[in-house]
Amino acid sequence: MNQSKKFNASILITMLGYLVLSALFFYLTLVPRESSILKTLSVLGRYNVTRVIPVLSILLFFPYLLKNTRVSQLILWAVMLTIYALALIGLWASAYSENYVIAGLVPRSDAMYHYGGALDFWLRGILTGFASRRPLFGSFLAFLLWAFSGNLQVVLAVLAFLSAMVSFVVCTQMRHLLRPFGTVIFFIVIFLFMRRFIGLAMSEILGCMLGTASLTMWLYSLYISEENERSSLIWFLMGNFVFMLAQMSRPAAVATLPLIVLFAGWLWRGDRKFGWYAAGWSLAVLALGFFINWLIYSLFGSQDSALMNNFGYGIYGLAVGGKGWRQIFFDFPELNTMAPGMRERTITQIIINQIAQNPNDFFRGLVVQARILFSFSETNSLFSFATSSNSLVNYVLMGSLLLLLCVGLVVAIWRIKEPIYLLLLVLLAGFFSSLIVSPAYQTQYMRVFAASIPALAFGVGAGLSWIMEGLQKRHPNLFRIQNNRGEKPHTVGVIWGAVISGLVILSPFLVRLTNPPLKVQAAGCDDGQAEVVFLTQPGTRVTIFKDTPDQMTWVPNVSRFDYQRDIHSICCEDDINYYKSFLGGTDIFPTINLLDGSHILVVGSTGSWPENSVQVRACGRMENIYRKKSTNGFFYPDQLQIIQP
């Protein structure tokens, strides 16, 4: 009993130590402001793959040359947290506009829907829009907004920090399986995907985070399977549960789920042909993950939205010969007017009829998808998230990753009797099988498969590990590296993933129990004016200042020149033209109208807002990008009244 208590205390102390030191270190990397050197390094870290990969590879590989494992781990930890922090600073340091963010901070498009829905849940008690469609991420984002007083910059930094920690702990597991080279490329693949979503209010960040945590649990489970079968099964079931949460956060690789159940039945079969006990529990925990997602939606979701109501868009595009996910609305525009629920049933029937009547179009769509996925497309191929601005580097990098993945797949088949490699084969088989129902070629940078990126990284790492293992056998003196094989992995990593998953589940209940919905009454405005009640919150406002040599761009401040230069990176022409009209001396910030929950972007003169967090009533002009009167969109207040300090 005393040994058990001592063991548990040791794990707790280790976890708290990691958490405190990591948070402090991550915070310190974000502190320096308006530094030219930091700006240059951070922009390279986020956007310049050509330079980042060689430097990052060296920095990650160096610790494996050290004999002291603890020092090696400490250096790896510092490098991994730093590169994640730089990816975030790279967005803020130059206030870049991307498709889902304006001036480095203001959410746009899908990100605005997620942010606005989460804000609606925090302030008004109901998940709306995209937050209702994917309630796990929406409620988790709302929890973070509540915990940090609505400071969006802090919330985005916390998400980046959690992503960095999950990536680090999975690498501590991987180093016991893959050779150092394999672990390094494994981390780089995950980071190359994550960097595109760090700093954005997008569900991909949570999907990849939970997918990585589930892989950590699976690996740990298989490492201890021979010495403790019961604990091994428990951690495997936990991995299944977290993977289902990842799928609910960003659905895609649904075909992996039944394969994981079969894998559990095969591995924990004992003397029987199939372990129905393990398979049954695997199925039960997957169902539990689905149920929790449904429960949060049922309790807190909006009635005018359906759970995962974009189901079927991609499949229809595949079924009609490999067209985009919007094709169904061109062919059946009446779907836009249907109520949630009815729309999903109608789409399902349309897809069934299309495939039954024109099966050749469906197979042609599969060919189109394969041609794009296994190409060097900079936006829609299998490793499009790893692209850079250099075409030659793109060919070399994507080609190398694809080749290593193929080698990893062959290694998994060759070593299929080893449970860990069978797991890799199951994950890759589930991924590729899911492409039929979740076409990846229709969205940018493989973002629909966020939860499966760790599986792809695992395959790439296994391929490189096998190649380097062969080289070292032939040339034993070529690489003198600490392989760390045979060492038992620490439980801190899996517990860390379990804590994050538990927090994601508890988030909506914590928000609702501790934060009653705001009750706001309309007071009325002059005819022709829109009435808006909103909260001014720290860390959400961007100031566009007039070009001046004595001030540099750094979120929340961006020069008009930098702002207008980068606004061309977003979609689409009408949006670009509208955003370009903002002049120096303008503040913009996202919020919701507490009267009806509509998402708005408040636009006004710099210095006209309260500095602290207050509730404000305003009358003014509400318009869309075509400068026509609207119920949501861009709000230009004429007068402000503080109604609640």
C-alpha positions in Angstrom: 0.0 0.0 0.0 2.8 2.4 0.9 4.7 1.6 -2.3 1.5 2.3 -4.3 0.9 5.7 -2.6 4.6 6.6 -3.1 4.3 5.6 -6.8 1.1 7.7 -7.3 2.7 10.6 -5.5 5.7 10.4 -7.7 3.6 10.4 -10.9 1.5 13.4 -9.5 4.7 15.4 -8.6 6.2 14.6 -12.0 3.0 15.7 -13.8 2.8 18.9 -11.8 6.4 19.6 -12.4 6.1 19.2 -16.1 3.0 21.3 -16.2 4.4 24.2 -14.2 7.8 24.3 -16.0 6.2 23.8 -19.4 3.7 26.6 -18.8 6.4 28.9 -17.5 8.7 28.1 -20.4 6.0 28.5 -23.0 5.0 31.8 -21.4 8.6 33.1 -21.6 8.8 32.4 -25.3 5.7 34.6 -25.8 6.9 37.5 -23.6 9.4 39.3 -25.9 7.6 42.0 -27.8 8.5 43.9 -31.0 11.8 42.2 -31.4 13.1 42.1 -35.0 15.0 38.9 -34.4 12.1 37.1 -32.8 9.8 38.3 -35.5 12.1 36.9 -38.2 12.5 33.5 -36.4 8.9 33.1 -35.7 7.7 33.9 -39.2 10.2 31.3 -40.5 8.9 28.9 -37.9 5.4 29.2 -39.0 5.7 29.6 -42.8 9.1 28.7 -44.1 9.3 24.9 -44.4 12.4 25.0 -46.5 14.5 26.4 -43.6 12.5 25.0 -40.6 12.8 21.3 -41.4 16.7 21.1 -41.6 17.1 23.3 -38.5 14.4 21.5 -36.5 15.7 18.1 -37.5 19.2 18.9 -36.2 17.8 20.4 -33.0 15.6 17.4 -32.4 18.3 14.8 -33.3 21.1 16.3 -31.2 19.6 15.2 -27.8 19.7 11.6 -28.9 23.5 11.8 -29.1 23.5 12.4 -25.3 24.0 9.5 -22.9 22.0 11.1 -20.1 18.3 10.3 -20.9 16.9 13.0 -18.6 19.0 15.8 -20.2 18.1 14.5 -23.6 14.4 14.6 -22.7 14.7 18.1 -21.3 16.3 19.4 -24.5 13.7 17.7 -26.6 11.0 19.2 -24.5 12.5 22.7 -24.8 12.8 22.4 -28.6 9.3 21.1 -29.1 7.6 23.8 -26.9 9.7 26.5 -28.6 8.8 25.6 -32.1 5.1 25.5 -31.2 5.4 28.9 -29.5 7.2 30.3 -32.6 4.5 29.1 -34.9 2.0 31.1 -32.8 4.3 34.2 -32.6 4.8 34.0 -36.3 1.1 34.7 -36.8 1.1 37.5 -34.3 4.4 39.1 -35.0 3.4 40.2 -38.5 -0.4 40.1 -38.0 -0.8 38.0 -41.1 -4.2 37.4 -42.6 -5.0 33.8 -43.6 -8.3 32.3 -44.8 -9.5 31.8 -41.2 -8.0 34.8 -39.5 -7.8 38.5 -40.2 -4.7 40.5 -39.0 -3.4 37.5 -37.1 -6.2 37.4 -34.5 -9.7 38.1 -35.7 -11.5 34.9 -36.6 -13.0 34.6 -40.1 -15.2 32.2 -42.0 -15.3 28.8 -40.2 -13.2 30.1 -37.3 -15.7 32.9 -36.7 -18.5 30.4 -36.7 -16.7 28.3 -34.1 -15.7 31.3 -32.0 -19.1 33.0 -32.2 -20.9 29.7 -31.2 -18.5 29.2 -28.3 -19.0 32.8 -27.2 -22.8 32.3 -27.4 -22.5 29.3 -25.2 -20.4 31.1 -22.6 -22.6 34.2 -22.5 -26.1 33.0 -23.5 -26.0 29.4 -22.5 -26.5 27.8 -26.0 -24.2 26.3 -28.5 -24.9 27.7 -32.0 -23.6 27.3 -35.5 -20.5 25.3 -36.0 -20.1 25.0 -32.2 -23.4 23.1 -32.1 -22.3 20.9 -35.0 -19.1 19.9 -33.1 -20.1 20.5 -29.5 -16.9 19.0 -27.9 -14.7 21.7 -29.5 -17.3 24.5 -29.1 -17.9 23.8 -25.4 -14.1 23.4 -24.8 -13.4 26.7 -26.5 -16.2 28.3 -24.4 -14.7 26.9 -21.3 -11.3 28.4 -22.1 -12.9 31.8 -22.9 -14.7 31.7 -19.6 -11.6 30.6 -17.7 -9.5 33.4 -19.2 -12.1 36.2 -19.1 -12.7 36.1 -22.8 -9.1 36.9 -23.7 -8.8 35.3 -27.1 -5.1 35.7 -27.4 -4.6 33.8 -24.1 -7.0 31.1 -25.2 -5.2 30.6 -28.5 -1.9 30.4 -26.6 -3.3 27.8 -24.3 -4.5 25.7 -27.2 -1.0 25.9 -28.7 0.6 25.0 -25.4 -1.7 21.9 -25.0 -0.9 20.8 -28.5 2.9 21.2 -27.8 2.6 19.1 -24.7 0.6 16.3 -26.3 3.1 16.2 -29.2 6.0 16.0 -26.7 4.5 13.2 -24.6 3.7 11.0 -27.6 7.3 11.4 -28.7 8.4 10.1 -25.3 6.5 7.0 -26.2 7.6 6.8 -29.8 11.3 6.9 -28.9 10.9 3.5 -27.3 9.6 2.1 -30.6 11.1 4.0 -33.4 14.8 4.9 -33.8 15.6 8.5 -33.1 15.4 9.4 -36.8 11.9 7.9 -36.9 10.8 9.8 -33.8 12.1 13.1 -35.2 10.3 12.7 -38.5 7.2 11.6 -36.6 7.2 14.9 -34.6 7.9 17.0 -37.7 4.9 15.6 -39.6 2.6 16.3 -36.7 4.0 19.8 -36.3 3.8 20.6 -40.0 0.0 19.9 -39.8 -0.5 21.6 -36.5 1.3 24.8 -37.4 -1.4 25.7 -39.9 -4.1 25.7 -37.2 -2.1 27.1 -34.2 -3.6 30.5 -33.5 -6.9 29.7 -35.1 -10.3 28.9 -33.5 -10.7 25.7 -35.5 -11.7 22.2 -34.4 -8.8 20.7 -36.3 -6.5 21.6 -33.4 -8.6 19.6 -30.9 -9.1 16.7 -33.3 -5.3 16.3 -33.9 -4.6 16.9 -30.2 -7.0 14.1 -29.0 -5.9 11.8 -31.9 -2.3 12.2 -30.7 -3.4 11.5 -27.1 -5.2 8.4 -28.1 -2.1 7.1 -30.0 0.0 7.7 -26.8 -2.4 5.5 -24.8 -2.5 2.8 -27.4 1.3 2.6 -27.5 1.6 2.5 -23.7 -1.0 -0.2 -23.6 0.9 -2.4 -26.0 4.2 -1.8 -24.3 2.9 -3.2 -21.0 0.6 -5.9 -22.5 3.0 -8.8 -21.5 3.6 -7.7 -17.9 0.1 -6.5 -17.0 -2.7 -7.7 -19.3 -5.5 -6.0 -17.3 -3.9 -2.6 -17.1 -2.9 -2.9 -20.8 -6.6 -3.5 -21.8 -7.8 -0.6 -19.6 -5.3 1.9 -21.3 -6.2 0.5 -24.7 -9.9 1.1 -24.0 -9.0 4.6 -22.8 -7.3 5.2 -26.1 -10.4 4.0 -28.0 -12.5 6.4 -26.0 -10.2 9.4 -26.6 -10.0 8.5 -30.3 -13.8 8.6 -30.5 -13.7 12.0 -28.9 -11.2 13.0 -31.5 -13.5 11.8 -34.3 -16.4 13.7 -32.7 -14.2 16.9 -32.6 -13.3 16.5 -36.3 -15.1 13.5 -37.9 -13.4 11.7 -40.8 -11.7 8.3 -40.2 -14.9 6.5 -39.2 -13.7 3.2 -40.8 -11.0 3.0 -38.2 -13.5 2.5 -35.4 -14.7 -1.1 -36.3 -11.1 -2.1 -37.1 -10.0 -1.0 -33.6 -12.7 -3.2 -32.1 -11.5 -6.2 -34.1 -7.9 -5.5 -33.1 -8.8 -5.6 -29.4 -10.7 -8.9 -29.9 -7.6 -10.4 -31.6 -5.0 -9.1 -29.2 -6.8 -9.9 -25.9 -8.2 -13.3 -27.1 -6.2 -15.5 -24.6 -6.6 -19.1 -25.6 -9.7 -18.4 -27.7 -10.0 -17.6 -31.4 -11.4 -14.1 -30.6 -11.7 -12.0 -27.4 -15.3 -11.1 -27.3 -14.8 -9.5 -23.8 -12.2 -7.0 -25.1 -14.1 -6.4 -28.3 -17.3 -5.8 -26.5 -15.7 -3.3 -24.1 -14.0 -1.6 -27.0 -17.3 -1.2 -28.7 -18.9 0.1 -25.5 -16.3 2.8 -24.9 -16.7 4.0 -28.5 -20.4 4.1 -28.0 -19.8 6.1 -24.8 -17.7 8.7 -26.6 -20.5 9.1 -29.2 -23.1 9.3 -26.4 -21.2 12.0 -24.6 -20.9 14.1 -27.8 -24.7 13.6 -28.4 -25.5 14.4 -24.8 -23.7 17.7 -24.9 -25.4 18.6 -28.2 -28.8 17.6 -26.8 -28.4 19.6 -23.6 -26.8 22.7 -24.9 -27.1 22.6 -28.7 -29.2 25.0 -30.8 -32.5 23.7 -32.1 -31.8 25.2 -35.6 -28.8 23.1 -36.1 -28.1 19.3 -36.5 -25.3 17.3 -35.1 -22.5 17.1 -37.8 -25.0 18.6 -40.3 -22.4 18.7 -43.1 -22.5 14.9 -43.5 -22.8 13.8 -47.0 -21.5 16.8 -48.9 -18.2 15.2 -49.6 -19.6 11.8 -50.5 -21.9 13.4 -53.1 -19.0 15.2 -54.7 -17.3 11.8 -55.0 -20.4 10.0 -56.2 -20.9 12.5 -59.2 -17.4 11.9 -60.5 -15.0 13.6 -58.1 -16.4 17.1 -57.8 -16.2 19.5 -54.8 -18.3 19.3 -51.6 -20.4 22.3 -52.7 -21.6 20.5 -55.8 -24.7 19.1 -54.1 -26.0 22.6 -53.5 -25.5 23.5 -57.2 -27.5 20.4 -58.2 -30.1 20.6 -55.4 -30.4 24.3 -54.3 -33.6 23.5 -52.4 -31.4 21.8 -49.7 -30.5 25.3 -48.4 -34.0 25.9 -47.3 -34.6 22.6 -45.6 -34.7 22.2 -41.8 -31.9 20.4 -40.0 -32.6 16.7 -39.9 -34.7 16.7 -43.0 -31.8 18.0 -45.0 -29.5 15.2 -43.8 -32.1 12.5 -44.6 -32.7 14.0 -48.0 -28.9 14.2 -48.8 -28.5 10.5 -47.7 -31.3 9.5 -50.1 -29.8 11.6 -52.9 -26.4 9.9 -52.5 -27.9 6.4 -52.4 -29.9 7.1 -55.6 -26.9 8.6 -57.3 -24.6 5.7 -56.6 -27.3 3.1 -57.5 -28.1 4.8 -60.8 -24.6 5.9 -61.8 -22.0 3.5 -60.1 -19.4 4.4 -62.8 -19.4 8.0 -61.7 -18.6 6.9 -58.1 -15.7 4.8 -59.2 -14.5 7.7 -61.4 -14.7 9.9 -58.4 -12.5 7.4 -56.5 -9.9 7.6 -59.3 -10.0 11.4 -59.2 -9.5 11.4 -55.5 -6.5 9.0 -55.7 -5.0 11.0 -58.5 -5.1 14.2 -56.4 -4.2 12.6 -53.0 -1.1 11.0 -54.4 0.0 14.0 -56.4 2.1 17.0 -55.5 -0.8 19.3 -55.2 0.0 22.2 -52.8 -3.5 22.2 -51.2 -5.3 18.9 -51.6 -2.7 16.1 -51.7 -1.9 13.6 -48.9 0.9 15.7 -47.5 -0.2 19.1 -48.7 0.1 20.5 -45.2 3.9 20.1 -45.5 4.2 22.4 -48.5 6.4 25.5 -48.8 6.7 28.3 -51.3 9.5 26.5 -53.1 8.2 24.1 -55.8 11.4 22.0 -55.8 11.2 21.6 -52.1 7.6 20.6 -52.4 8.4 17.8 -54.8 11.2 16.5 -52.7 9.4 16.8 -49.3 6.0 15.4 -50.3 7.7 12.7 -52.4 9.9 11.7 -49.5 7.1 11.6 -47.0 4.9 9.6 -49.4 7.8 7.1 -50.1 8.5 6.7 -46.3 4.7 6.1 -45.7 4.8 3.3 -48.3 7.8 1.8 -46.7 6.1 2.1 -43.3 3.1 0.3 -44.7 5.2 -2.5 -46.0 7.1 -2.8 -42.7 3.7 -3.0 -40.9 2.6 -5.8 -43.1 6.0 -7.6 -42.8 6.0 -7.4 -39.0 2.2 -7.9 -38.6 2.7 -10.4 -35.8 4.0 -7.7 -33.6 1.0 -5.9 -32.0 2.4 -2.4 -32.4 2.9 -2.8 -36.1 -0.5 -4.5 -36.4 -1.9 -1.4 -34.7 -0.1 0.8 -37.3 -1.6 -1.3 -40.1 -5.1 -1.0 -38.6 -4.8 2.8 -38.3 -3.6 3.2 -41.9 -6.2 0.7 -43.2 -8.9 2.7 -41.3 -7.6 5.9 -42.8 -7.5 4.8 -46.4 -10.9 3.0 -46.1 -12.5 6.2 -44.7 -11.6 8.1 -47.8 -14.6 6.6 -49.4 -17.0 8.2 -47.0 -14.9 11.3 -46.0 -13.1 12.4 -49.2 -10.0 14.3 -48.2 -9.2 15.8 -51.6 -12.1 18.3 -51.4 -10.6 20.2 -48.5 -7.3 21.9 -47.9 -4.3 20.5 -46.2 -6.0 17.2 -45.1 -7.8 19.1 -42.3 -10.8 16.7 -42.3 -8.5 13.9 -41.1 -7.0 15.9 -38.3 -7.4 13.0 -35.8 -5.6 10.6 -38.2 -2.5 12.8 -38.8 -0.7 11.0 -36.0 -1.3 7.7 -37.8 0.2 9.1 -41.0 3.2 10.4 -38.9 3.5 7.0 -37.3 3.7 5.3 -40.8 6.3 7.8 -42.0 8.4 7.4 -38.8 8.2 3.6 -39.1 9.4 3.7 -42.7 12.4 5.9 -41.8 13.2 3.9 -38.7 13.4 0.7 -40.7 15.7 2.3 -43.3 18.0 3.7 -40.6 18.0 0.4 -38.7 19.3 -1.3 -41.9 22.0 1.3 -42.4 23.2 1.0 -38.8 23.4 -2.8 -39.0 25.7 -2.4 -42.0 27.6 0.5 -40.6 27.5 0.2 -36.8 29.9 3.0 -36.2 28.0 5.5 -38.5 25.5 6.6 -35.8 26.2 6.3 -32.1 22.8 7.1 -30.8 20.8 6.4 -27.6 18.0 4.2 -29.0 16.2 3.8 -25.6 14.8 0.5 -26.8 13.7 -1.8 -24.0 13.1 1.0 -21.5 9.6 1.1 -20.0 7.8 4.3 -21.0 6.5 6.6 -18.2 2.9 6.8 -17.3 2.9 10.7 -17.2 2.2 10.9 -20.9 -0.9 8.8 -20.9 -2.2 10.5 -17.7 -1.6 13.9 -19.3 -3.8 12.8 -22.3 -6.5 11.5 -20.0 -6.6 14.8 -18.0 -7.0 16.8 -21.2 -9.8 14.5 -22.4 -11.5 14.7 -19.1 -11.4 18.5 -19.2 -12.9 18.5 -22.7 -15.8 16.3 -21.4 -16.4 18.4 -18.3 -16.1 21.8 -20.0 -19.7 22.4 -21.0 -20.9 21.4 -17.5 -18.3 23.6 -15.8 -19.3 26.6 -17.9 -23.0 26.2 -17.2 -22.8 25.4 -13.5 -20.5 28.4 -12.8 -21.7 30.9 -15.3 -25.5 31.7 -15.6 -26.6 33.0 -19.0 -26.8 36.7 -19.4 -30.3 38.2 -19.7 -30.4 41.2 -22.0 -33.4 43.3 -23.0 -33.7 45.4 -26.1 -34.0 49.2 -25.5 -34.6 50.2 -29.1 -32.8 52.5 -31.6 -33.8 55.1 -34.1 -35.4 53.9 -37.3 -32.9 52.4 -39.7 -30.4 51.6 -37.0 -29.4 48.3 -35.6 -29.3 47.7 -31.9 -26.4 45.6 -30.5 -25.4 44.6 -27.0 -22.0 43.1 -26.6 -19.1 42.6 -24.3 -15.8 44.4 -24.8 -13.1 41.8 -24.0 -9.3 42.0 -23.7 -7.2 40.2 -26.2 -9.7 40.3 -29.1 -9.3 43.8 -30.6 -7.0 44.6 -33.5 -5.9 48.2 -34.2 -5.0 49.2 -37.7 -2.7 52.2 -37.3 -1.4 54.7 -39.8 1.9 53.8 -41.3 4.7 55.2 -39.1 8.4 54.4 -38.8 8.4 54.5 -35.0 5.9 51.6 -34.6 6.1 48.0 -35.9 3.3 45.6 -36.6 2.7 43.1 -33.8 -0.7 41.9 -32.7 -2.9 43.6 -31.6 -1.4 46.5 -33.6 -0.9 46.3 -37.4 0.1 49.0 -39.8 -2.2 49.8 -42.6 0.4 48.8 -45.2 0.9 45.3 -43.6 -2.8 44.9 -43.2 -3.7 45.7 -46.8 -0.8 43.7 -48.2 -1.8 40.5 -46.4 -5.6 40.8 -46.9 -5.1 39.4 -50.4 -4.4 36.0 -48.8 -8.0 35.4 -47.9 -10.9 34.2 -50.0 -12.7 35.8 -51.9 -12.6 38.9 -54.1 -15.7 40.6 -52.6 -14.4 39.9 -49.1 -10.9 41.2 -50.0 -12.3 44.5 -51.4 -14.4 45.1 -48.4 -11.7 44.4 -45.8 -9.3 46.6 -47.8 -11.5 49.6 -47.1 -10.5 49.7 -43.5 -8.3 52.8 -42.9 -5.6 53.6 -40.4 -7.0 54.5 -37.0 -9.6 51.7 -37.1 -10.3 49.0 -34.5 -11.9 45.7 -35.3 -13.0 42.9 -33.0 -15.3 39.9 -33.2 -18.2 39.4 -30.8 -21.9 38.4 -30.7 -25.0 40.4 -30.3 -26.3 39.4 -26.9 -29.9 40.2 -28.1 -30.0 37.4 -30.6 -26.6 35.7 -30.7 -25.8 36.9 -34.2 -22.1 37.0 -35.1 -20.7 40.5 -35.7 -17.4 42.2 -36.4 -17.4 45.6 -34.7 -15.6 48.3 -36.6 -14.9 51.7 -35.2 -12.4 54.5 -34.5 -9.3 53.7 -32.4 -9.7 54.7 -28.7 -13.5 54.7 -28.7 -13.8 51.5 -26.6 -13.6 50.9 -22.9 -10.3 49.2 -22.0 -11.8 46.8 -19.5 -14.4 44.1 -19.9 -17.8 45.7 -19.9 -21.3 45.2 -21.3 -22.1 47.8 -24.0 -25.3 48.8 -25.8 -24.8 50.5 -29.2 -26.9 51.7 -32.1 -25.4 52.0 -35.5 -25.2 50.5 -39.0 -25.1 46.8 -39.7 -24.1 45.6 -43.2 -22.6 42.7 -45.1 -19.6 42.8 -47.5 -21.9 44.2 -50.3 -22.6 47.2 -48.0 -26.3 46.2 -47.8 -28.3 46.3 -44.6 -28.0 43.0 -42.7 -28.9 41.3 -39.4 -25.3 40.3 -38.8 -21.9 41.0 -40.3 -20.1 44.3 -39.9 -21.3 46.7 -37.2 -20.4 50.4 -37.2 -21.6 51.9 -33.9 -22.7 55.6 -33.7 -23.1 55.7 -30.0 -22.1 53.6 -27.1 -23.6 53.2 -23.6 -22.0 51.1 -20.9 -24.9 49.3 -19.2 -22.9 46.9 -17.0 -19.4 47.4 -15.6 
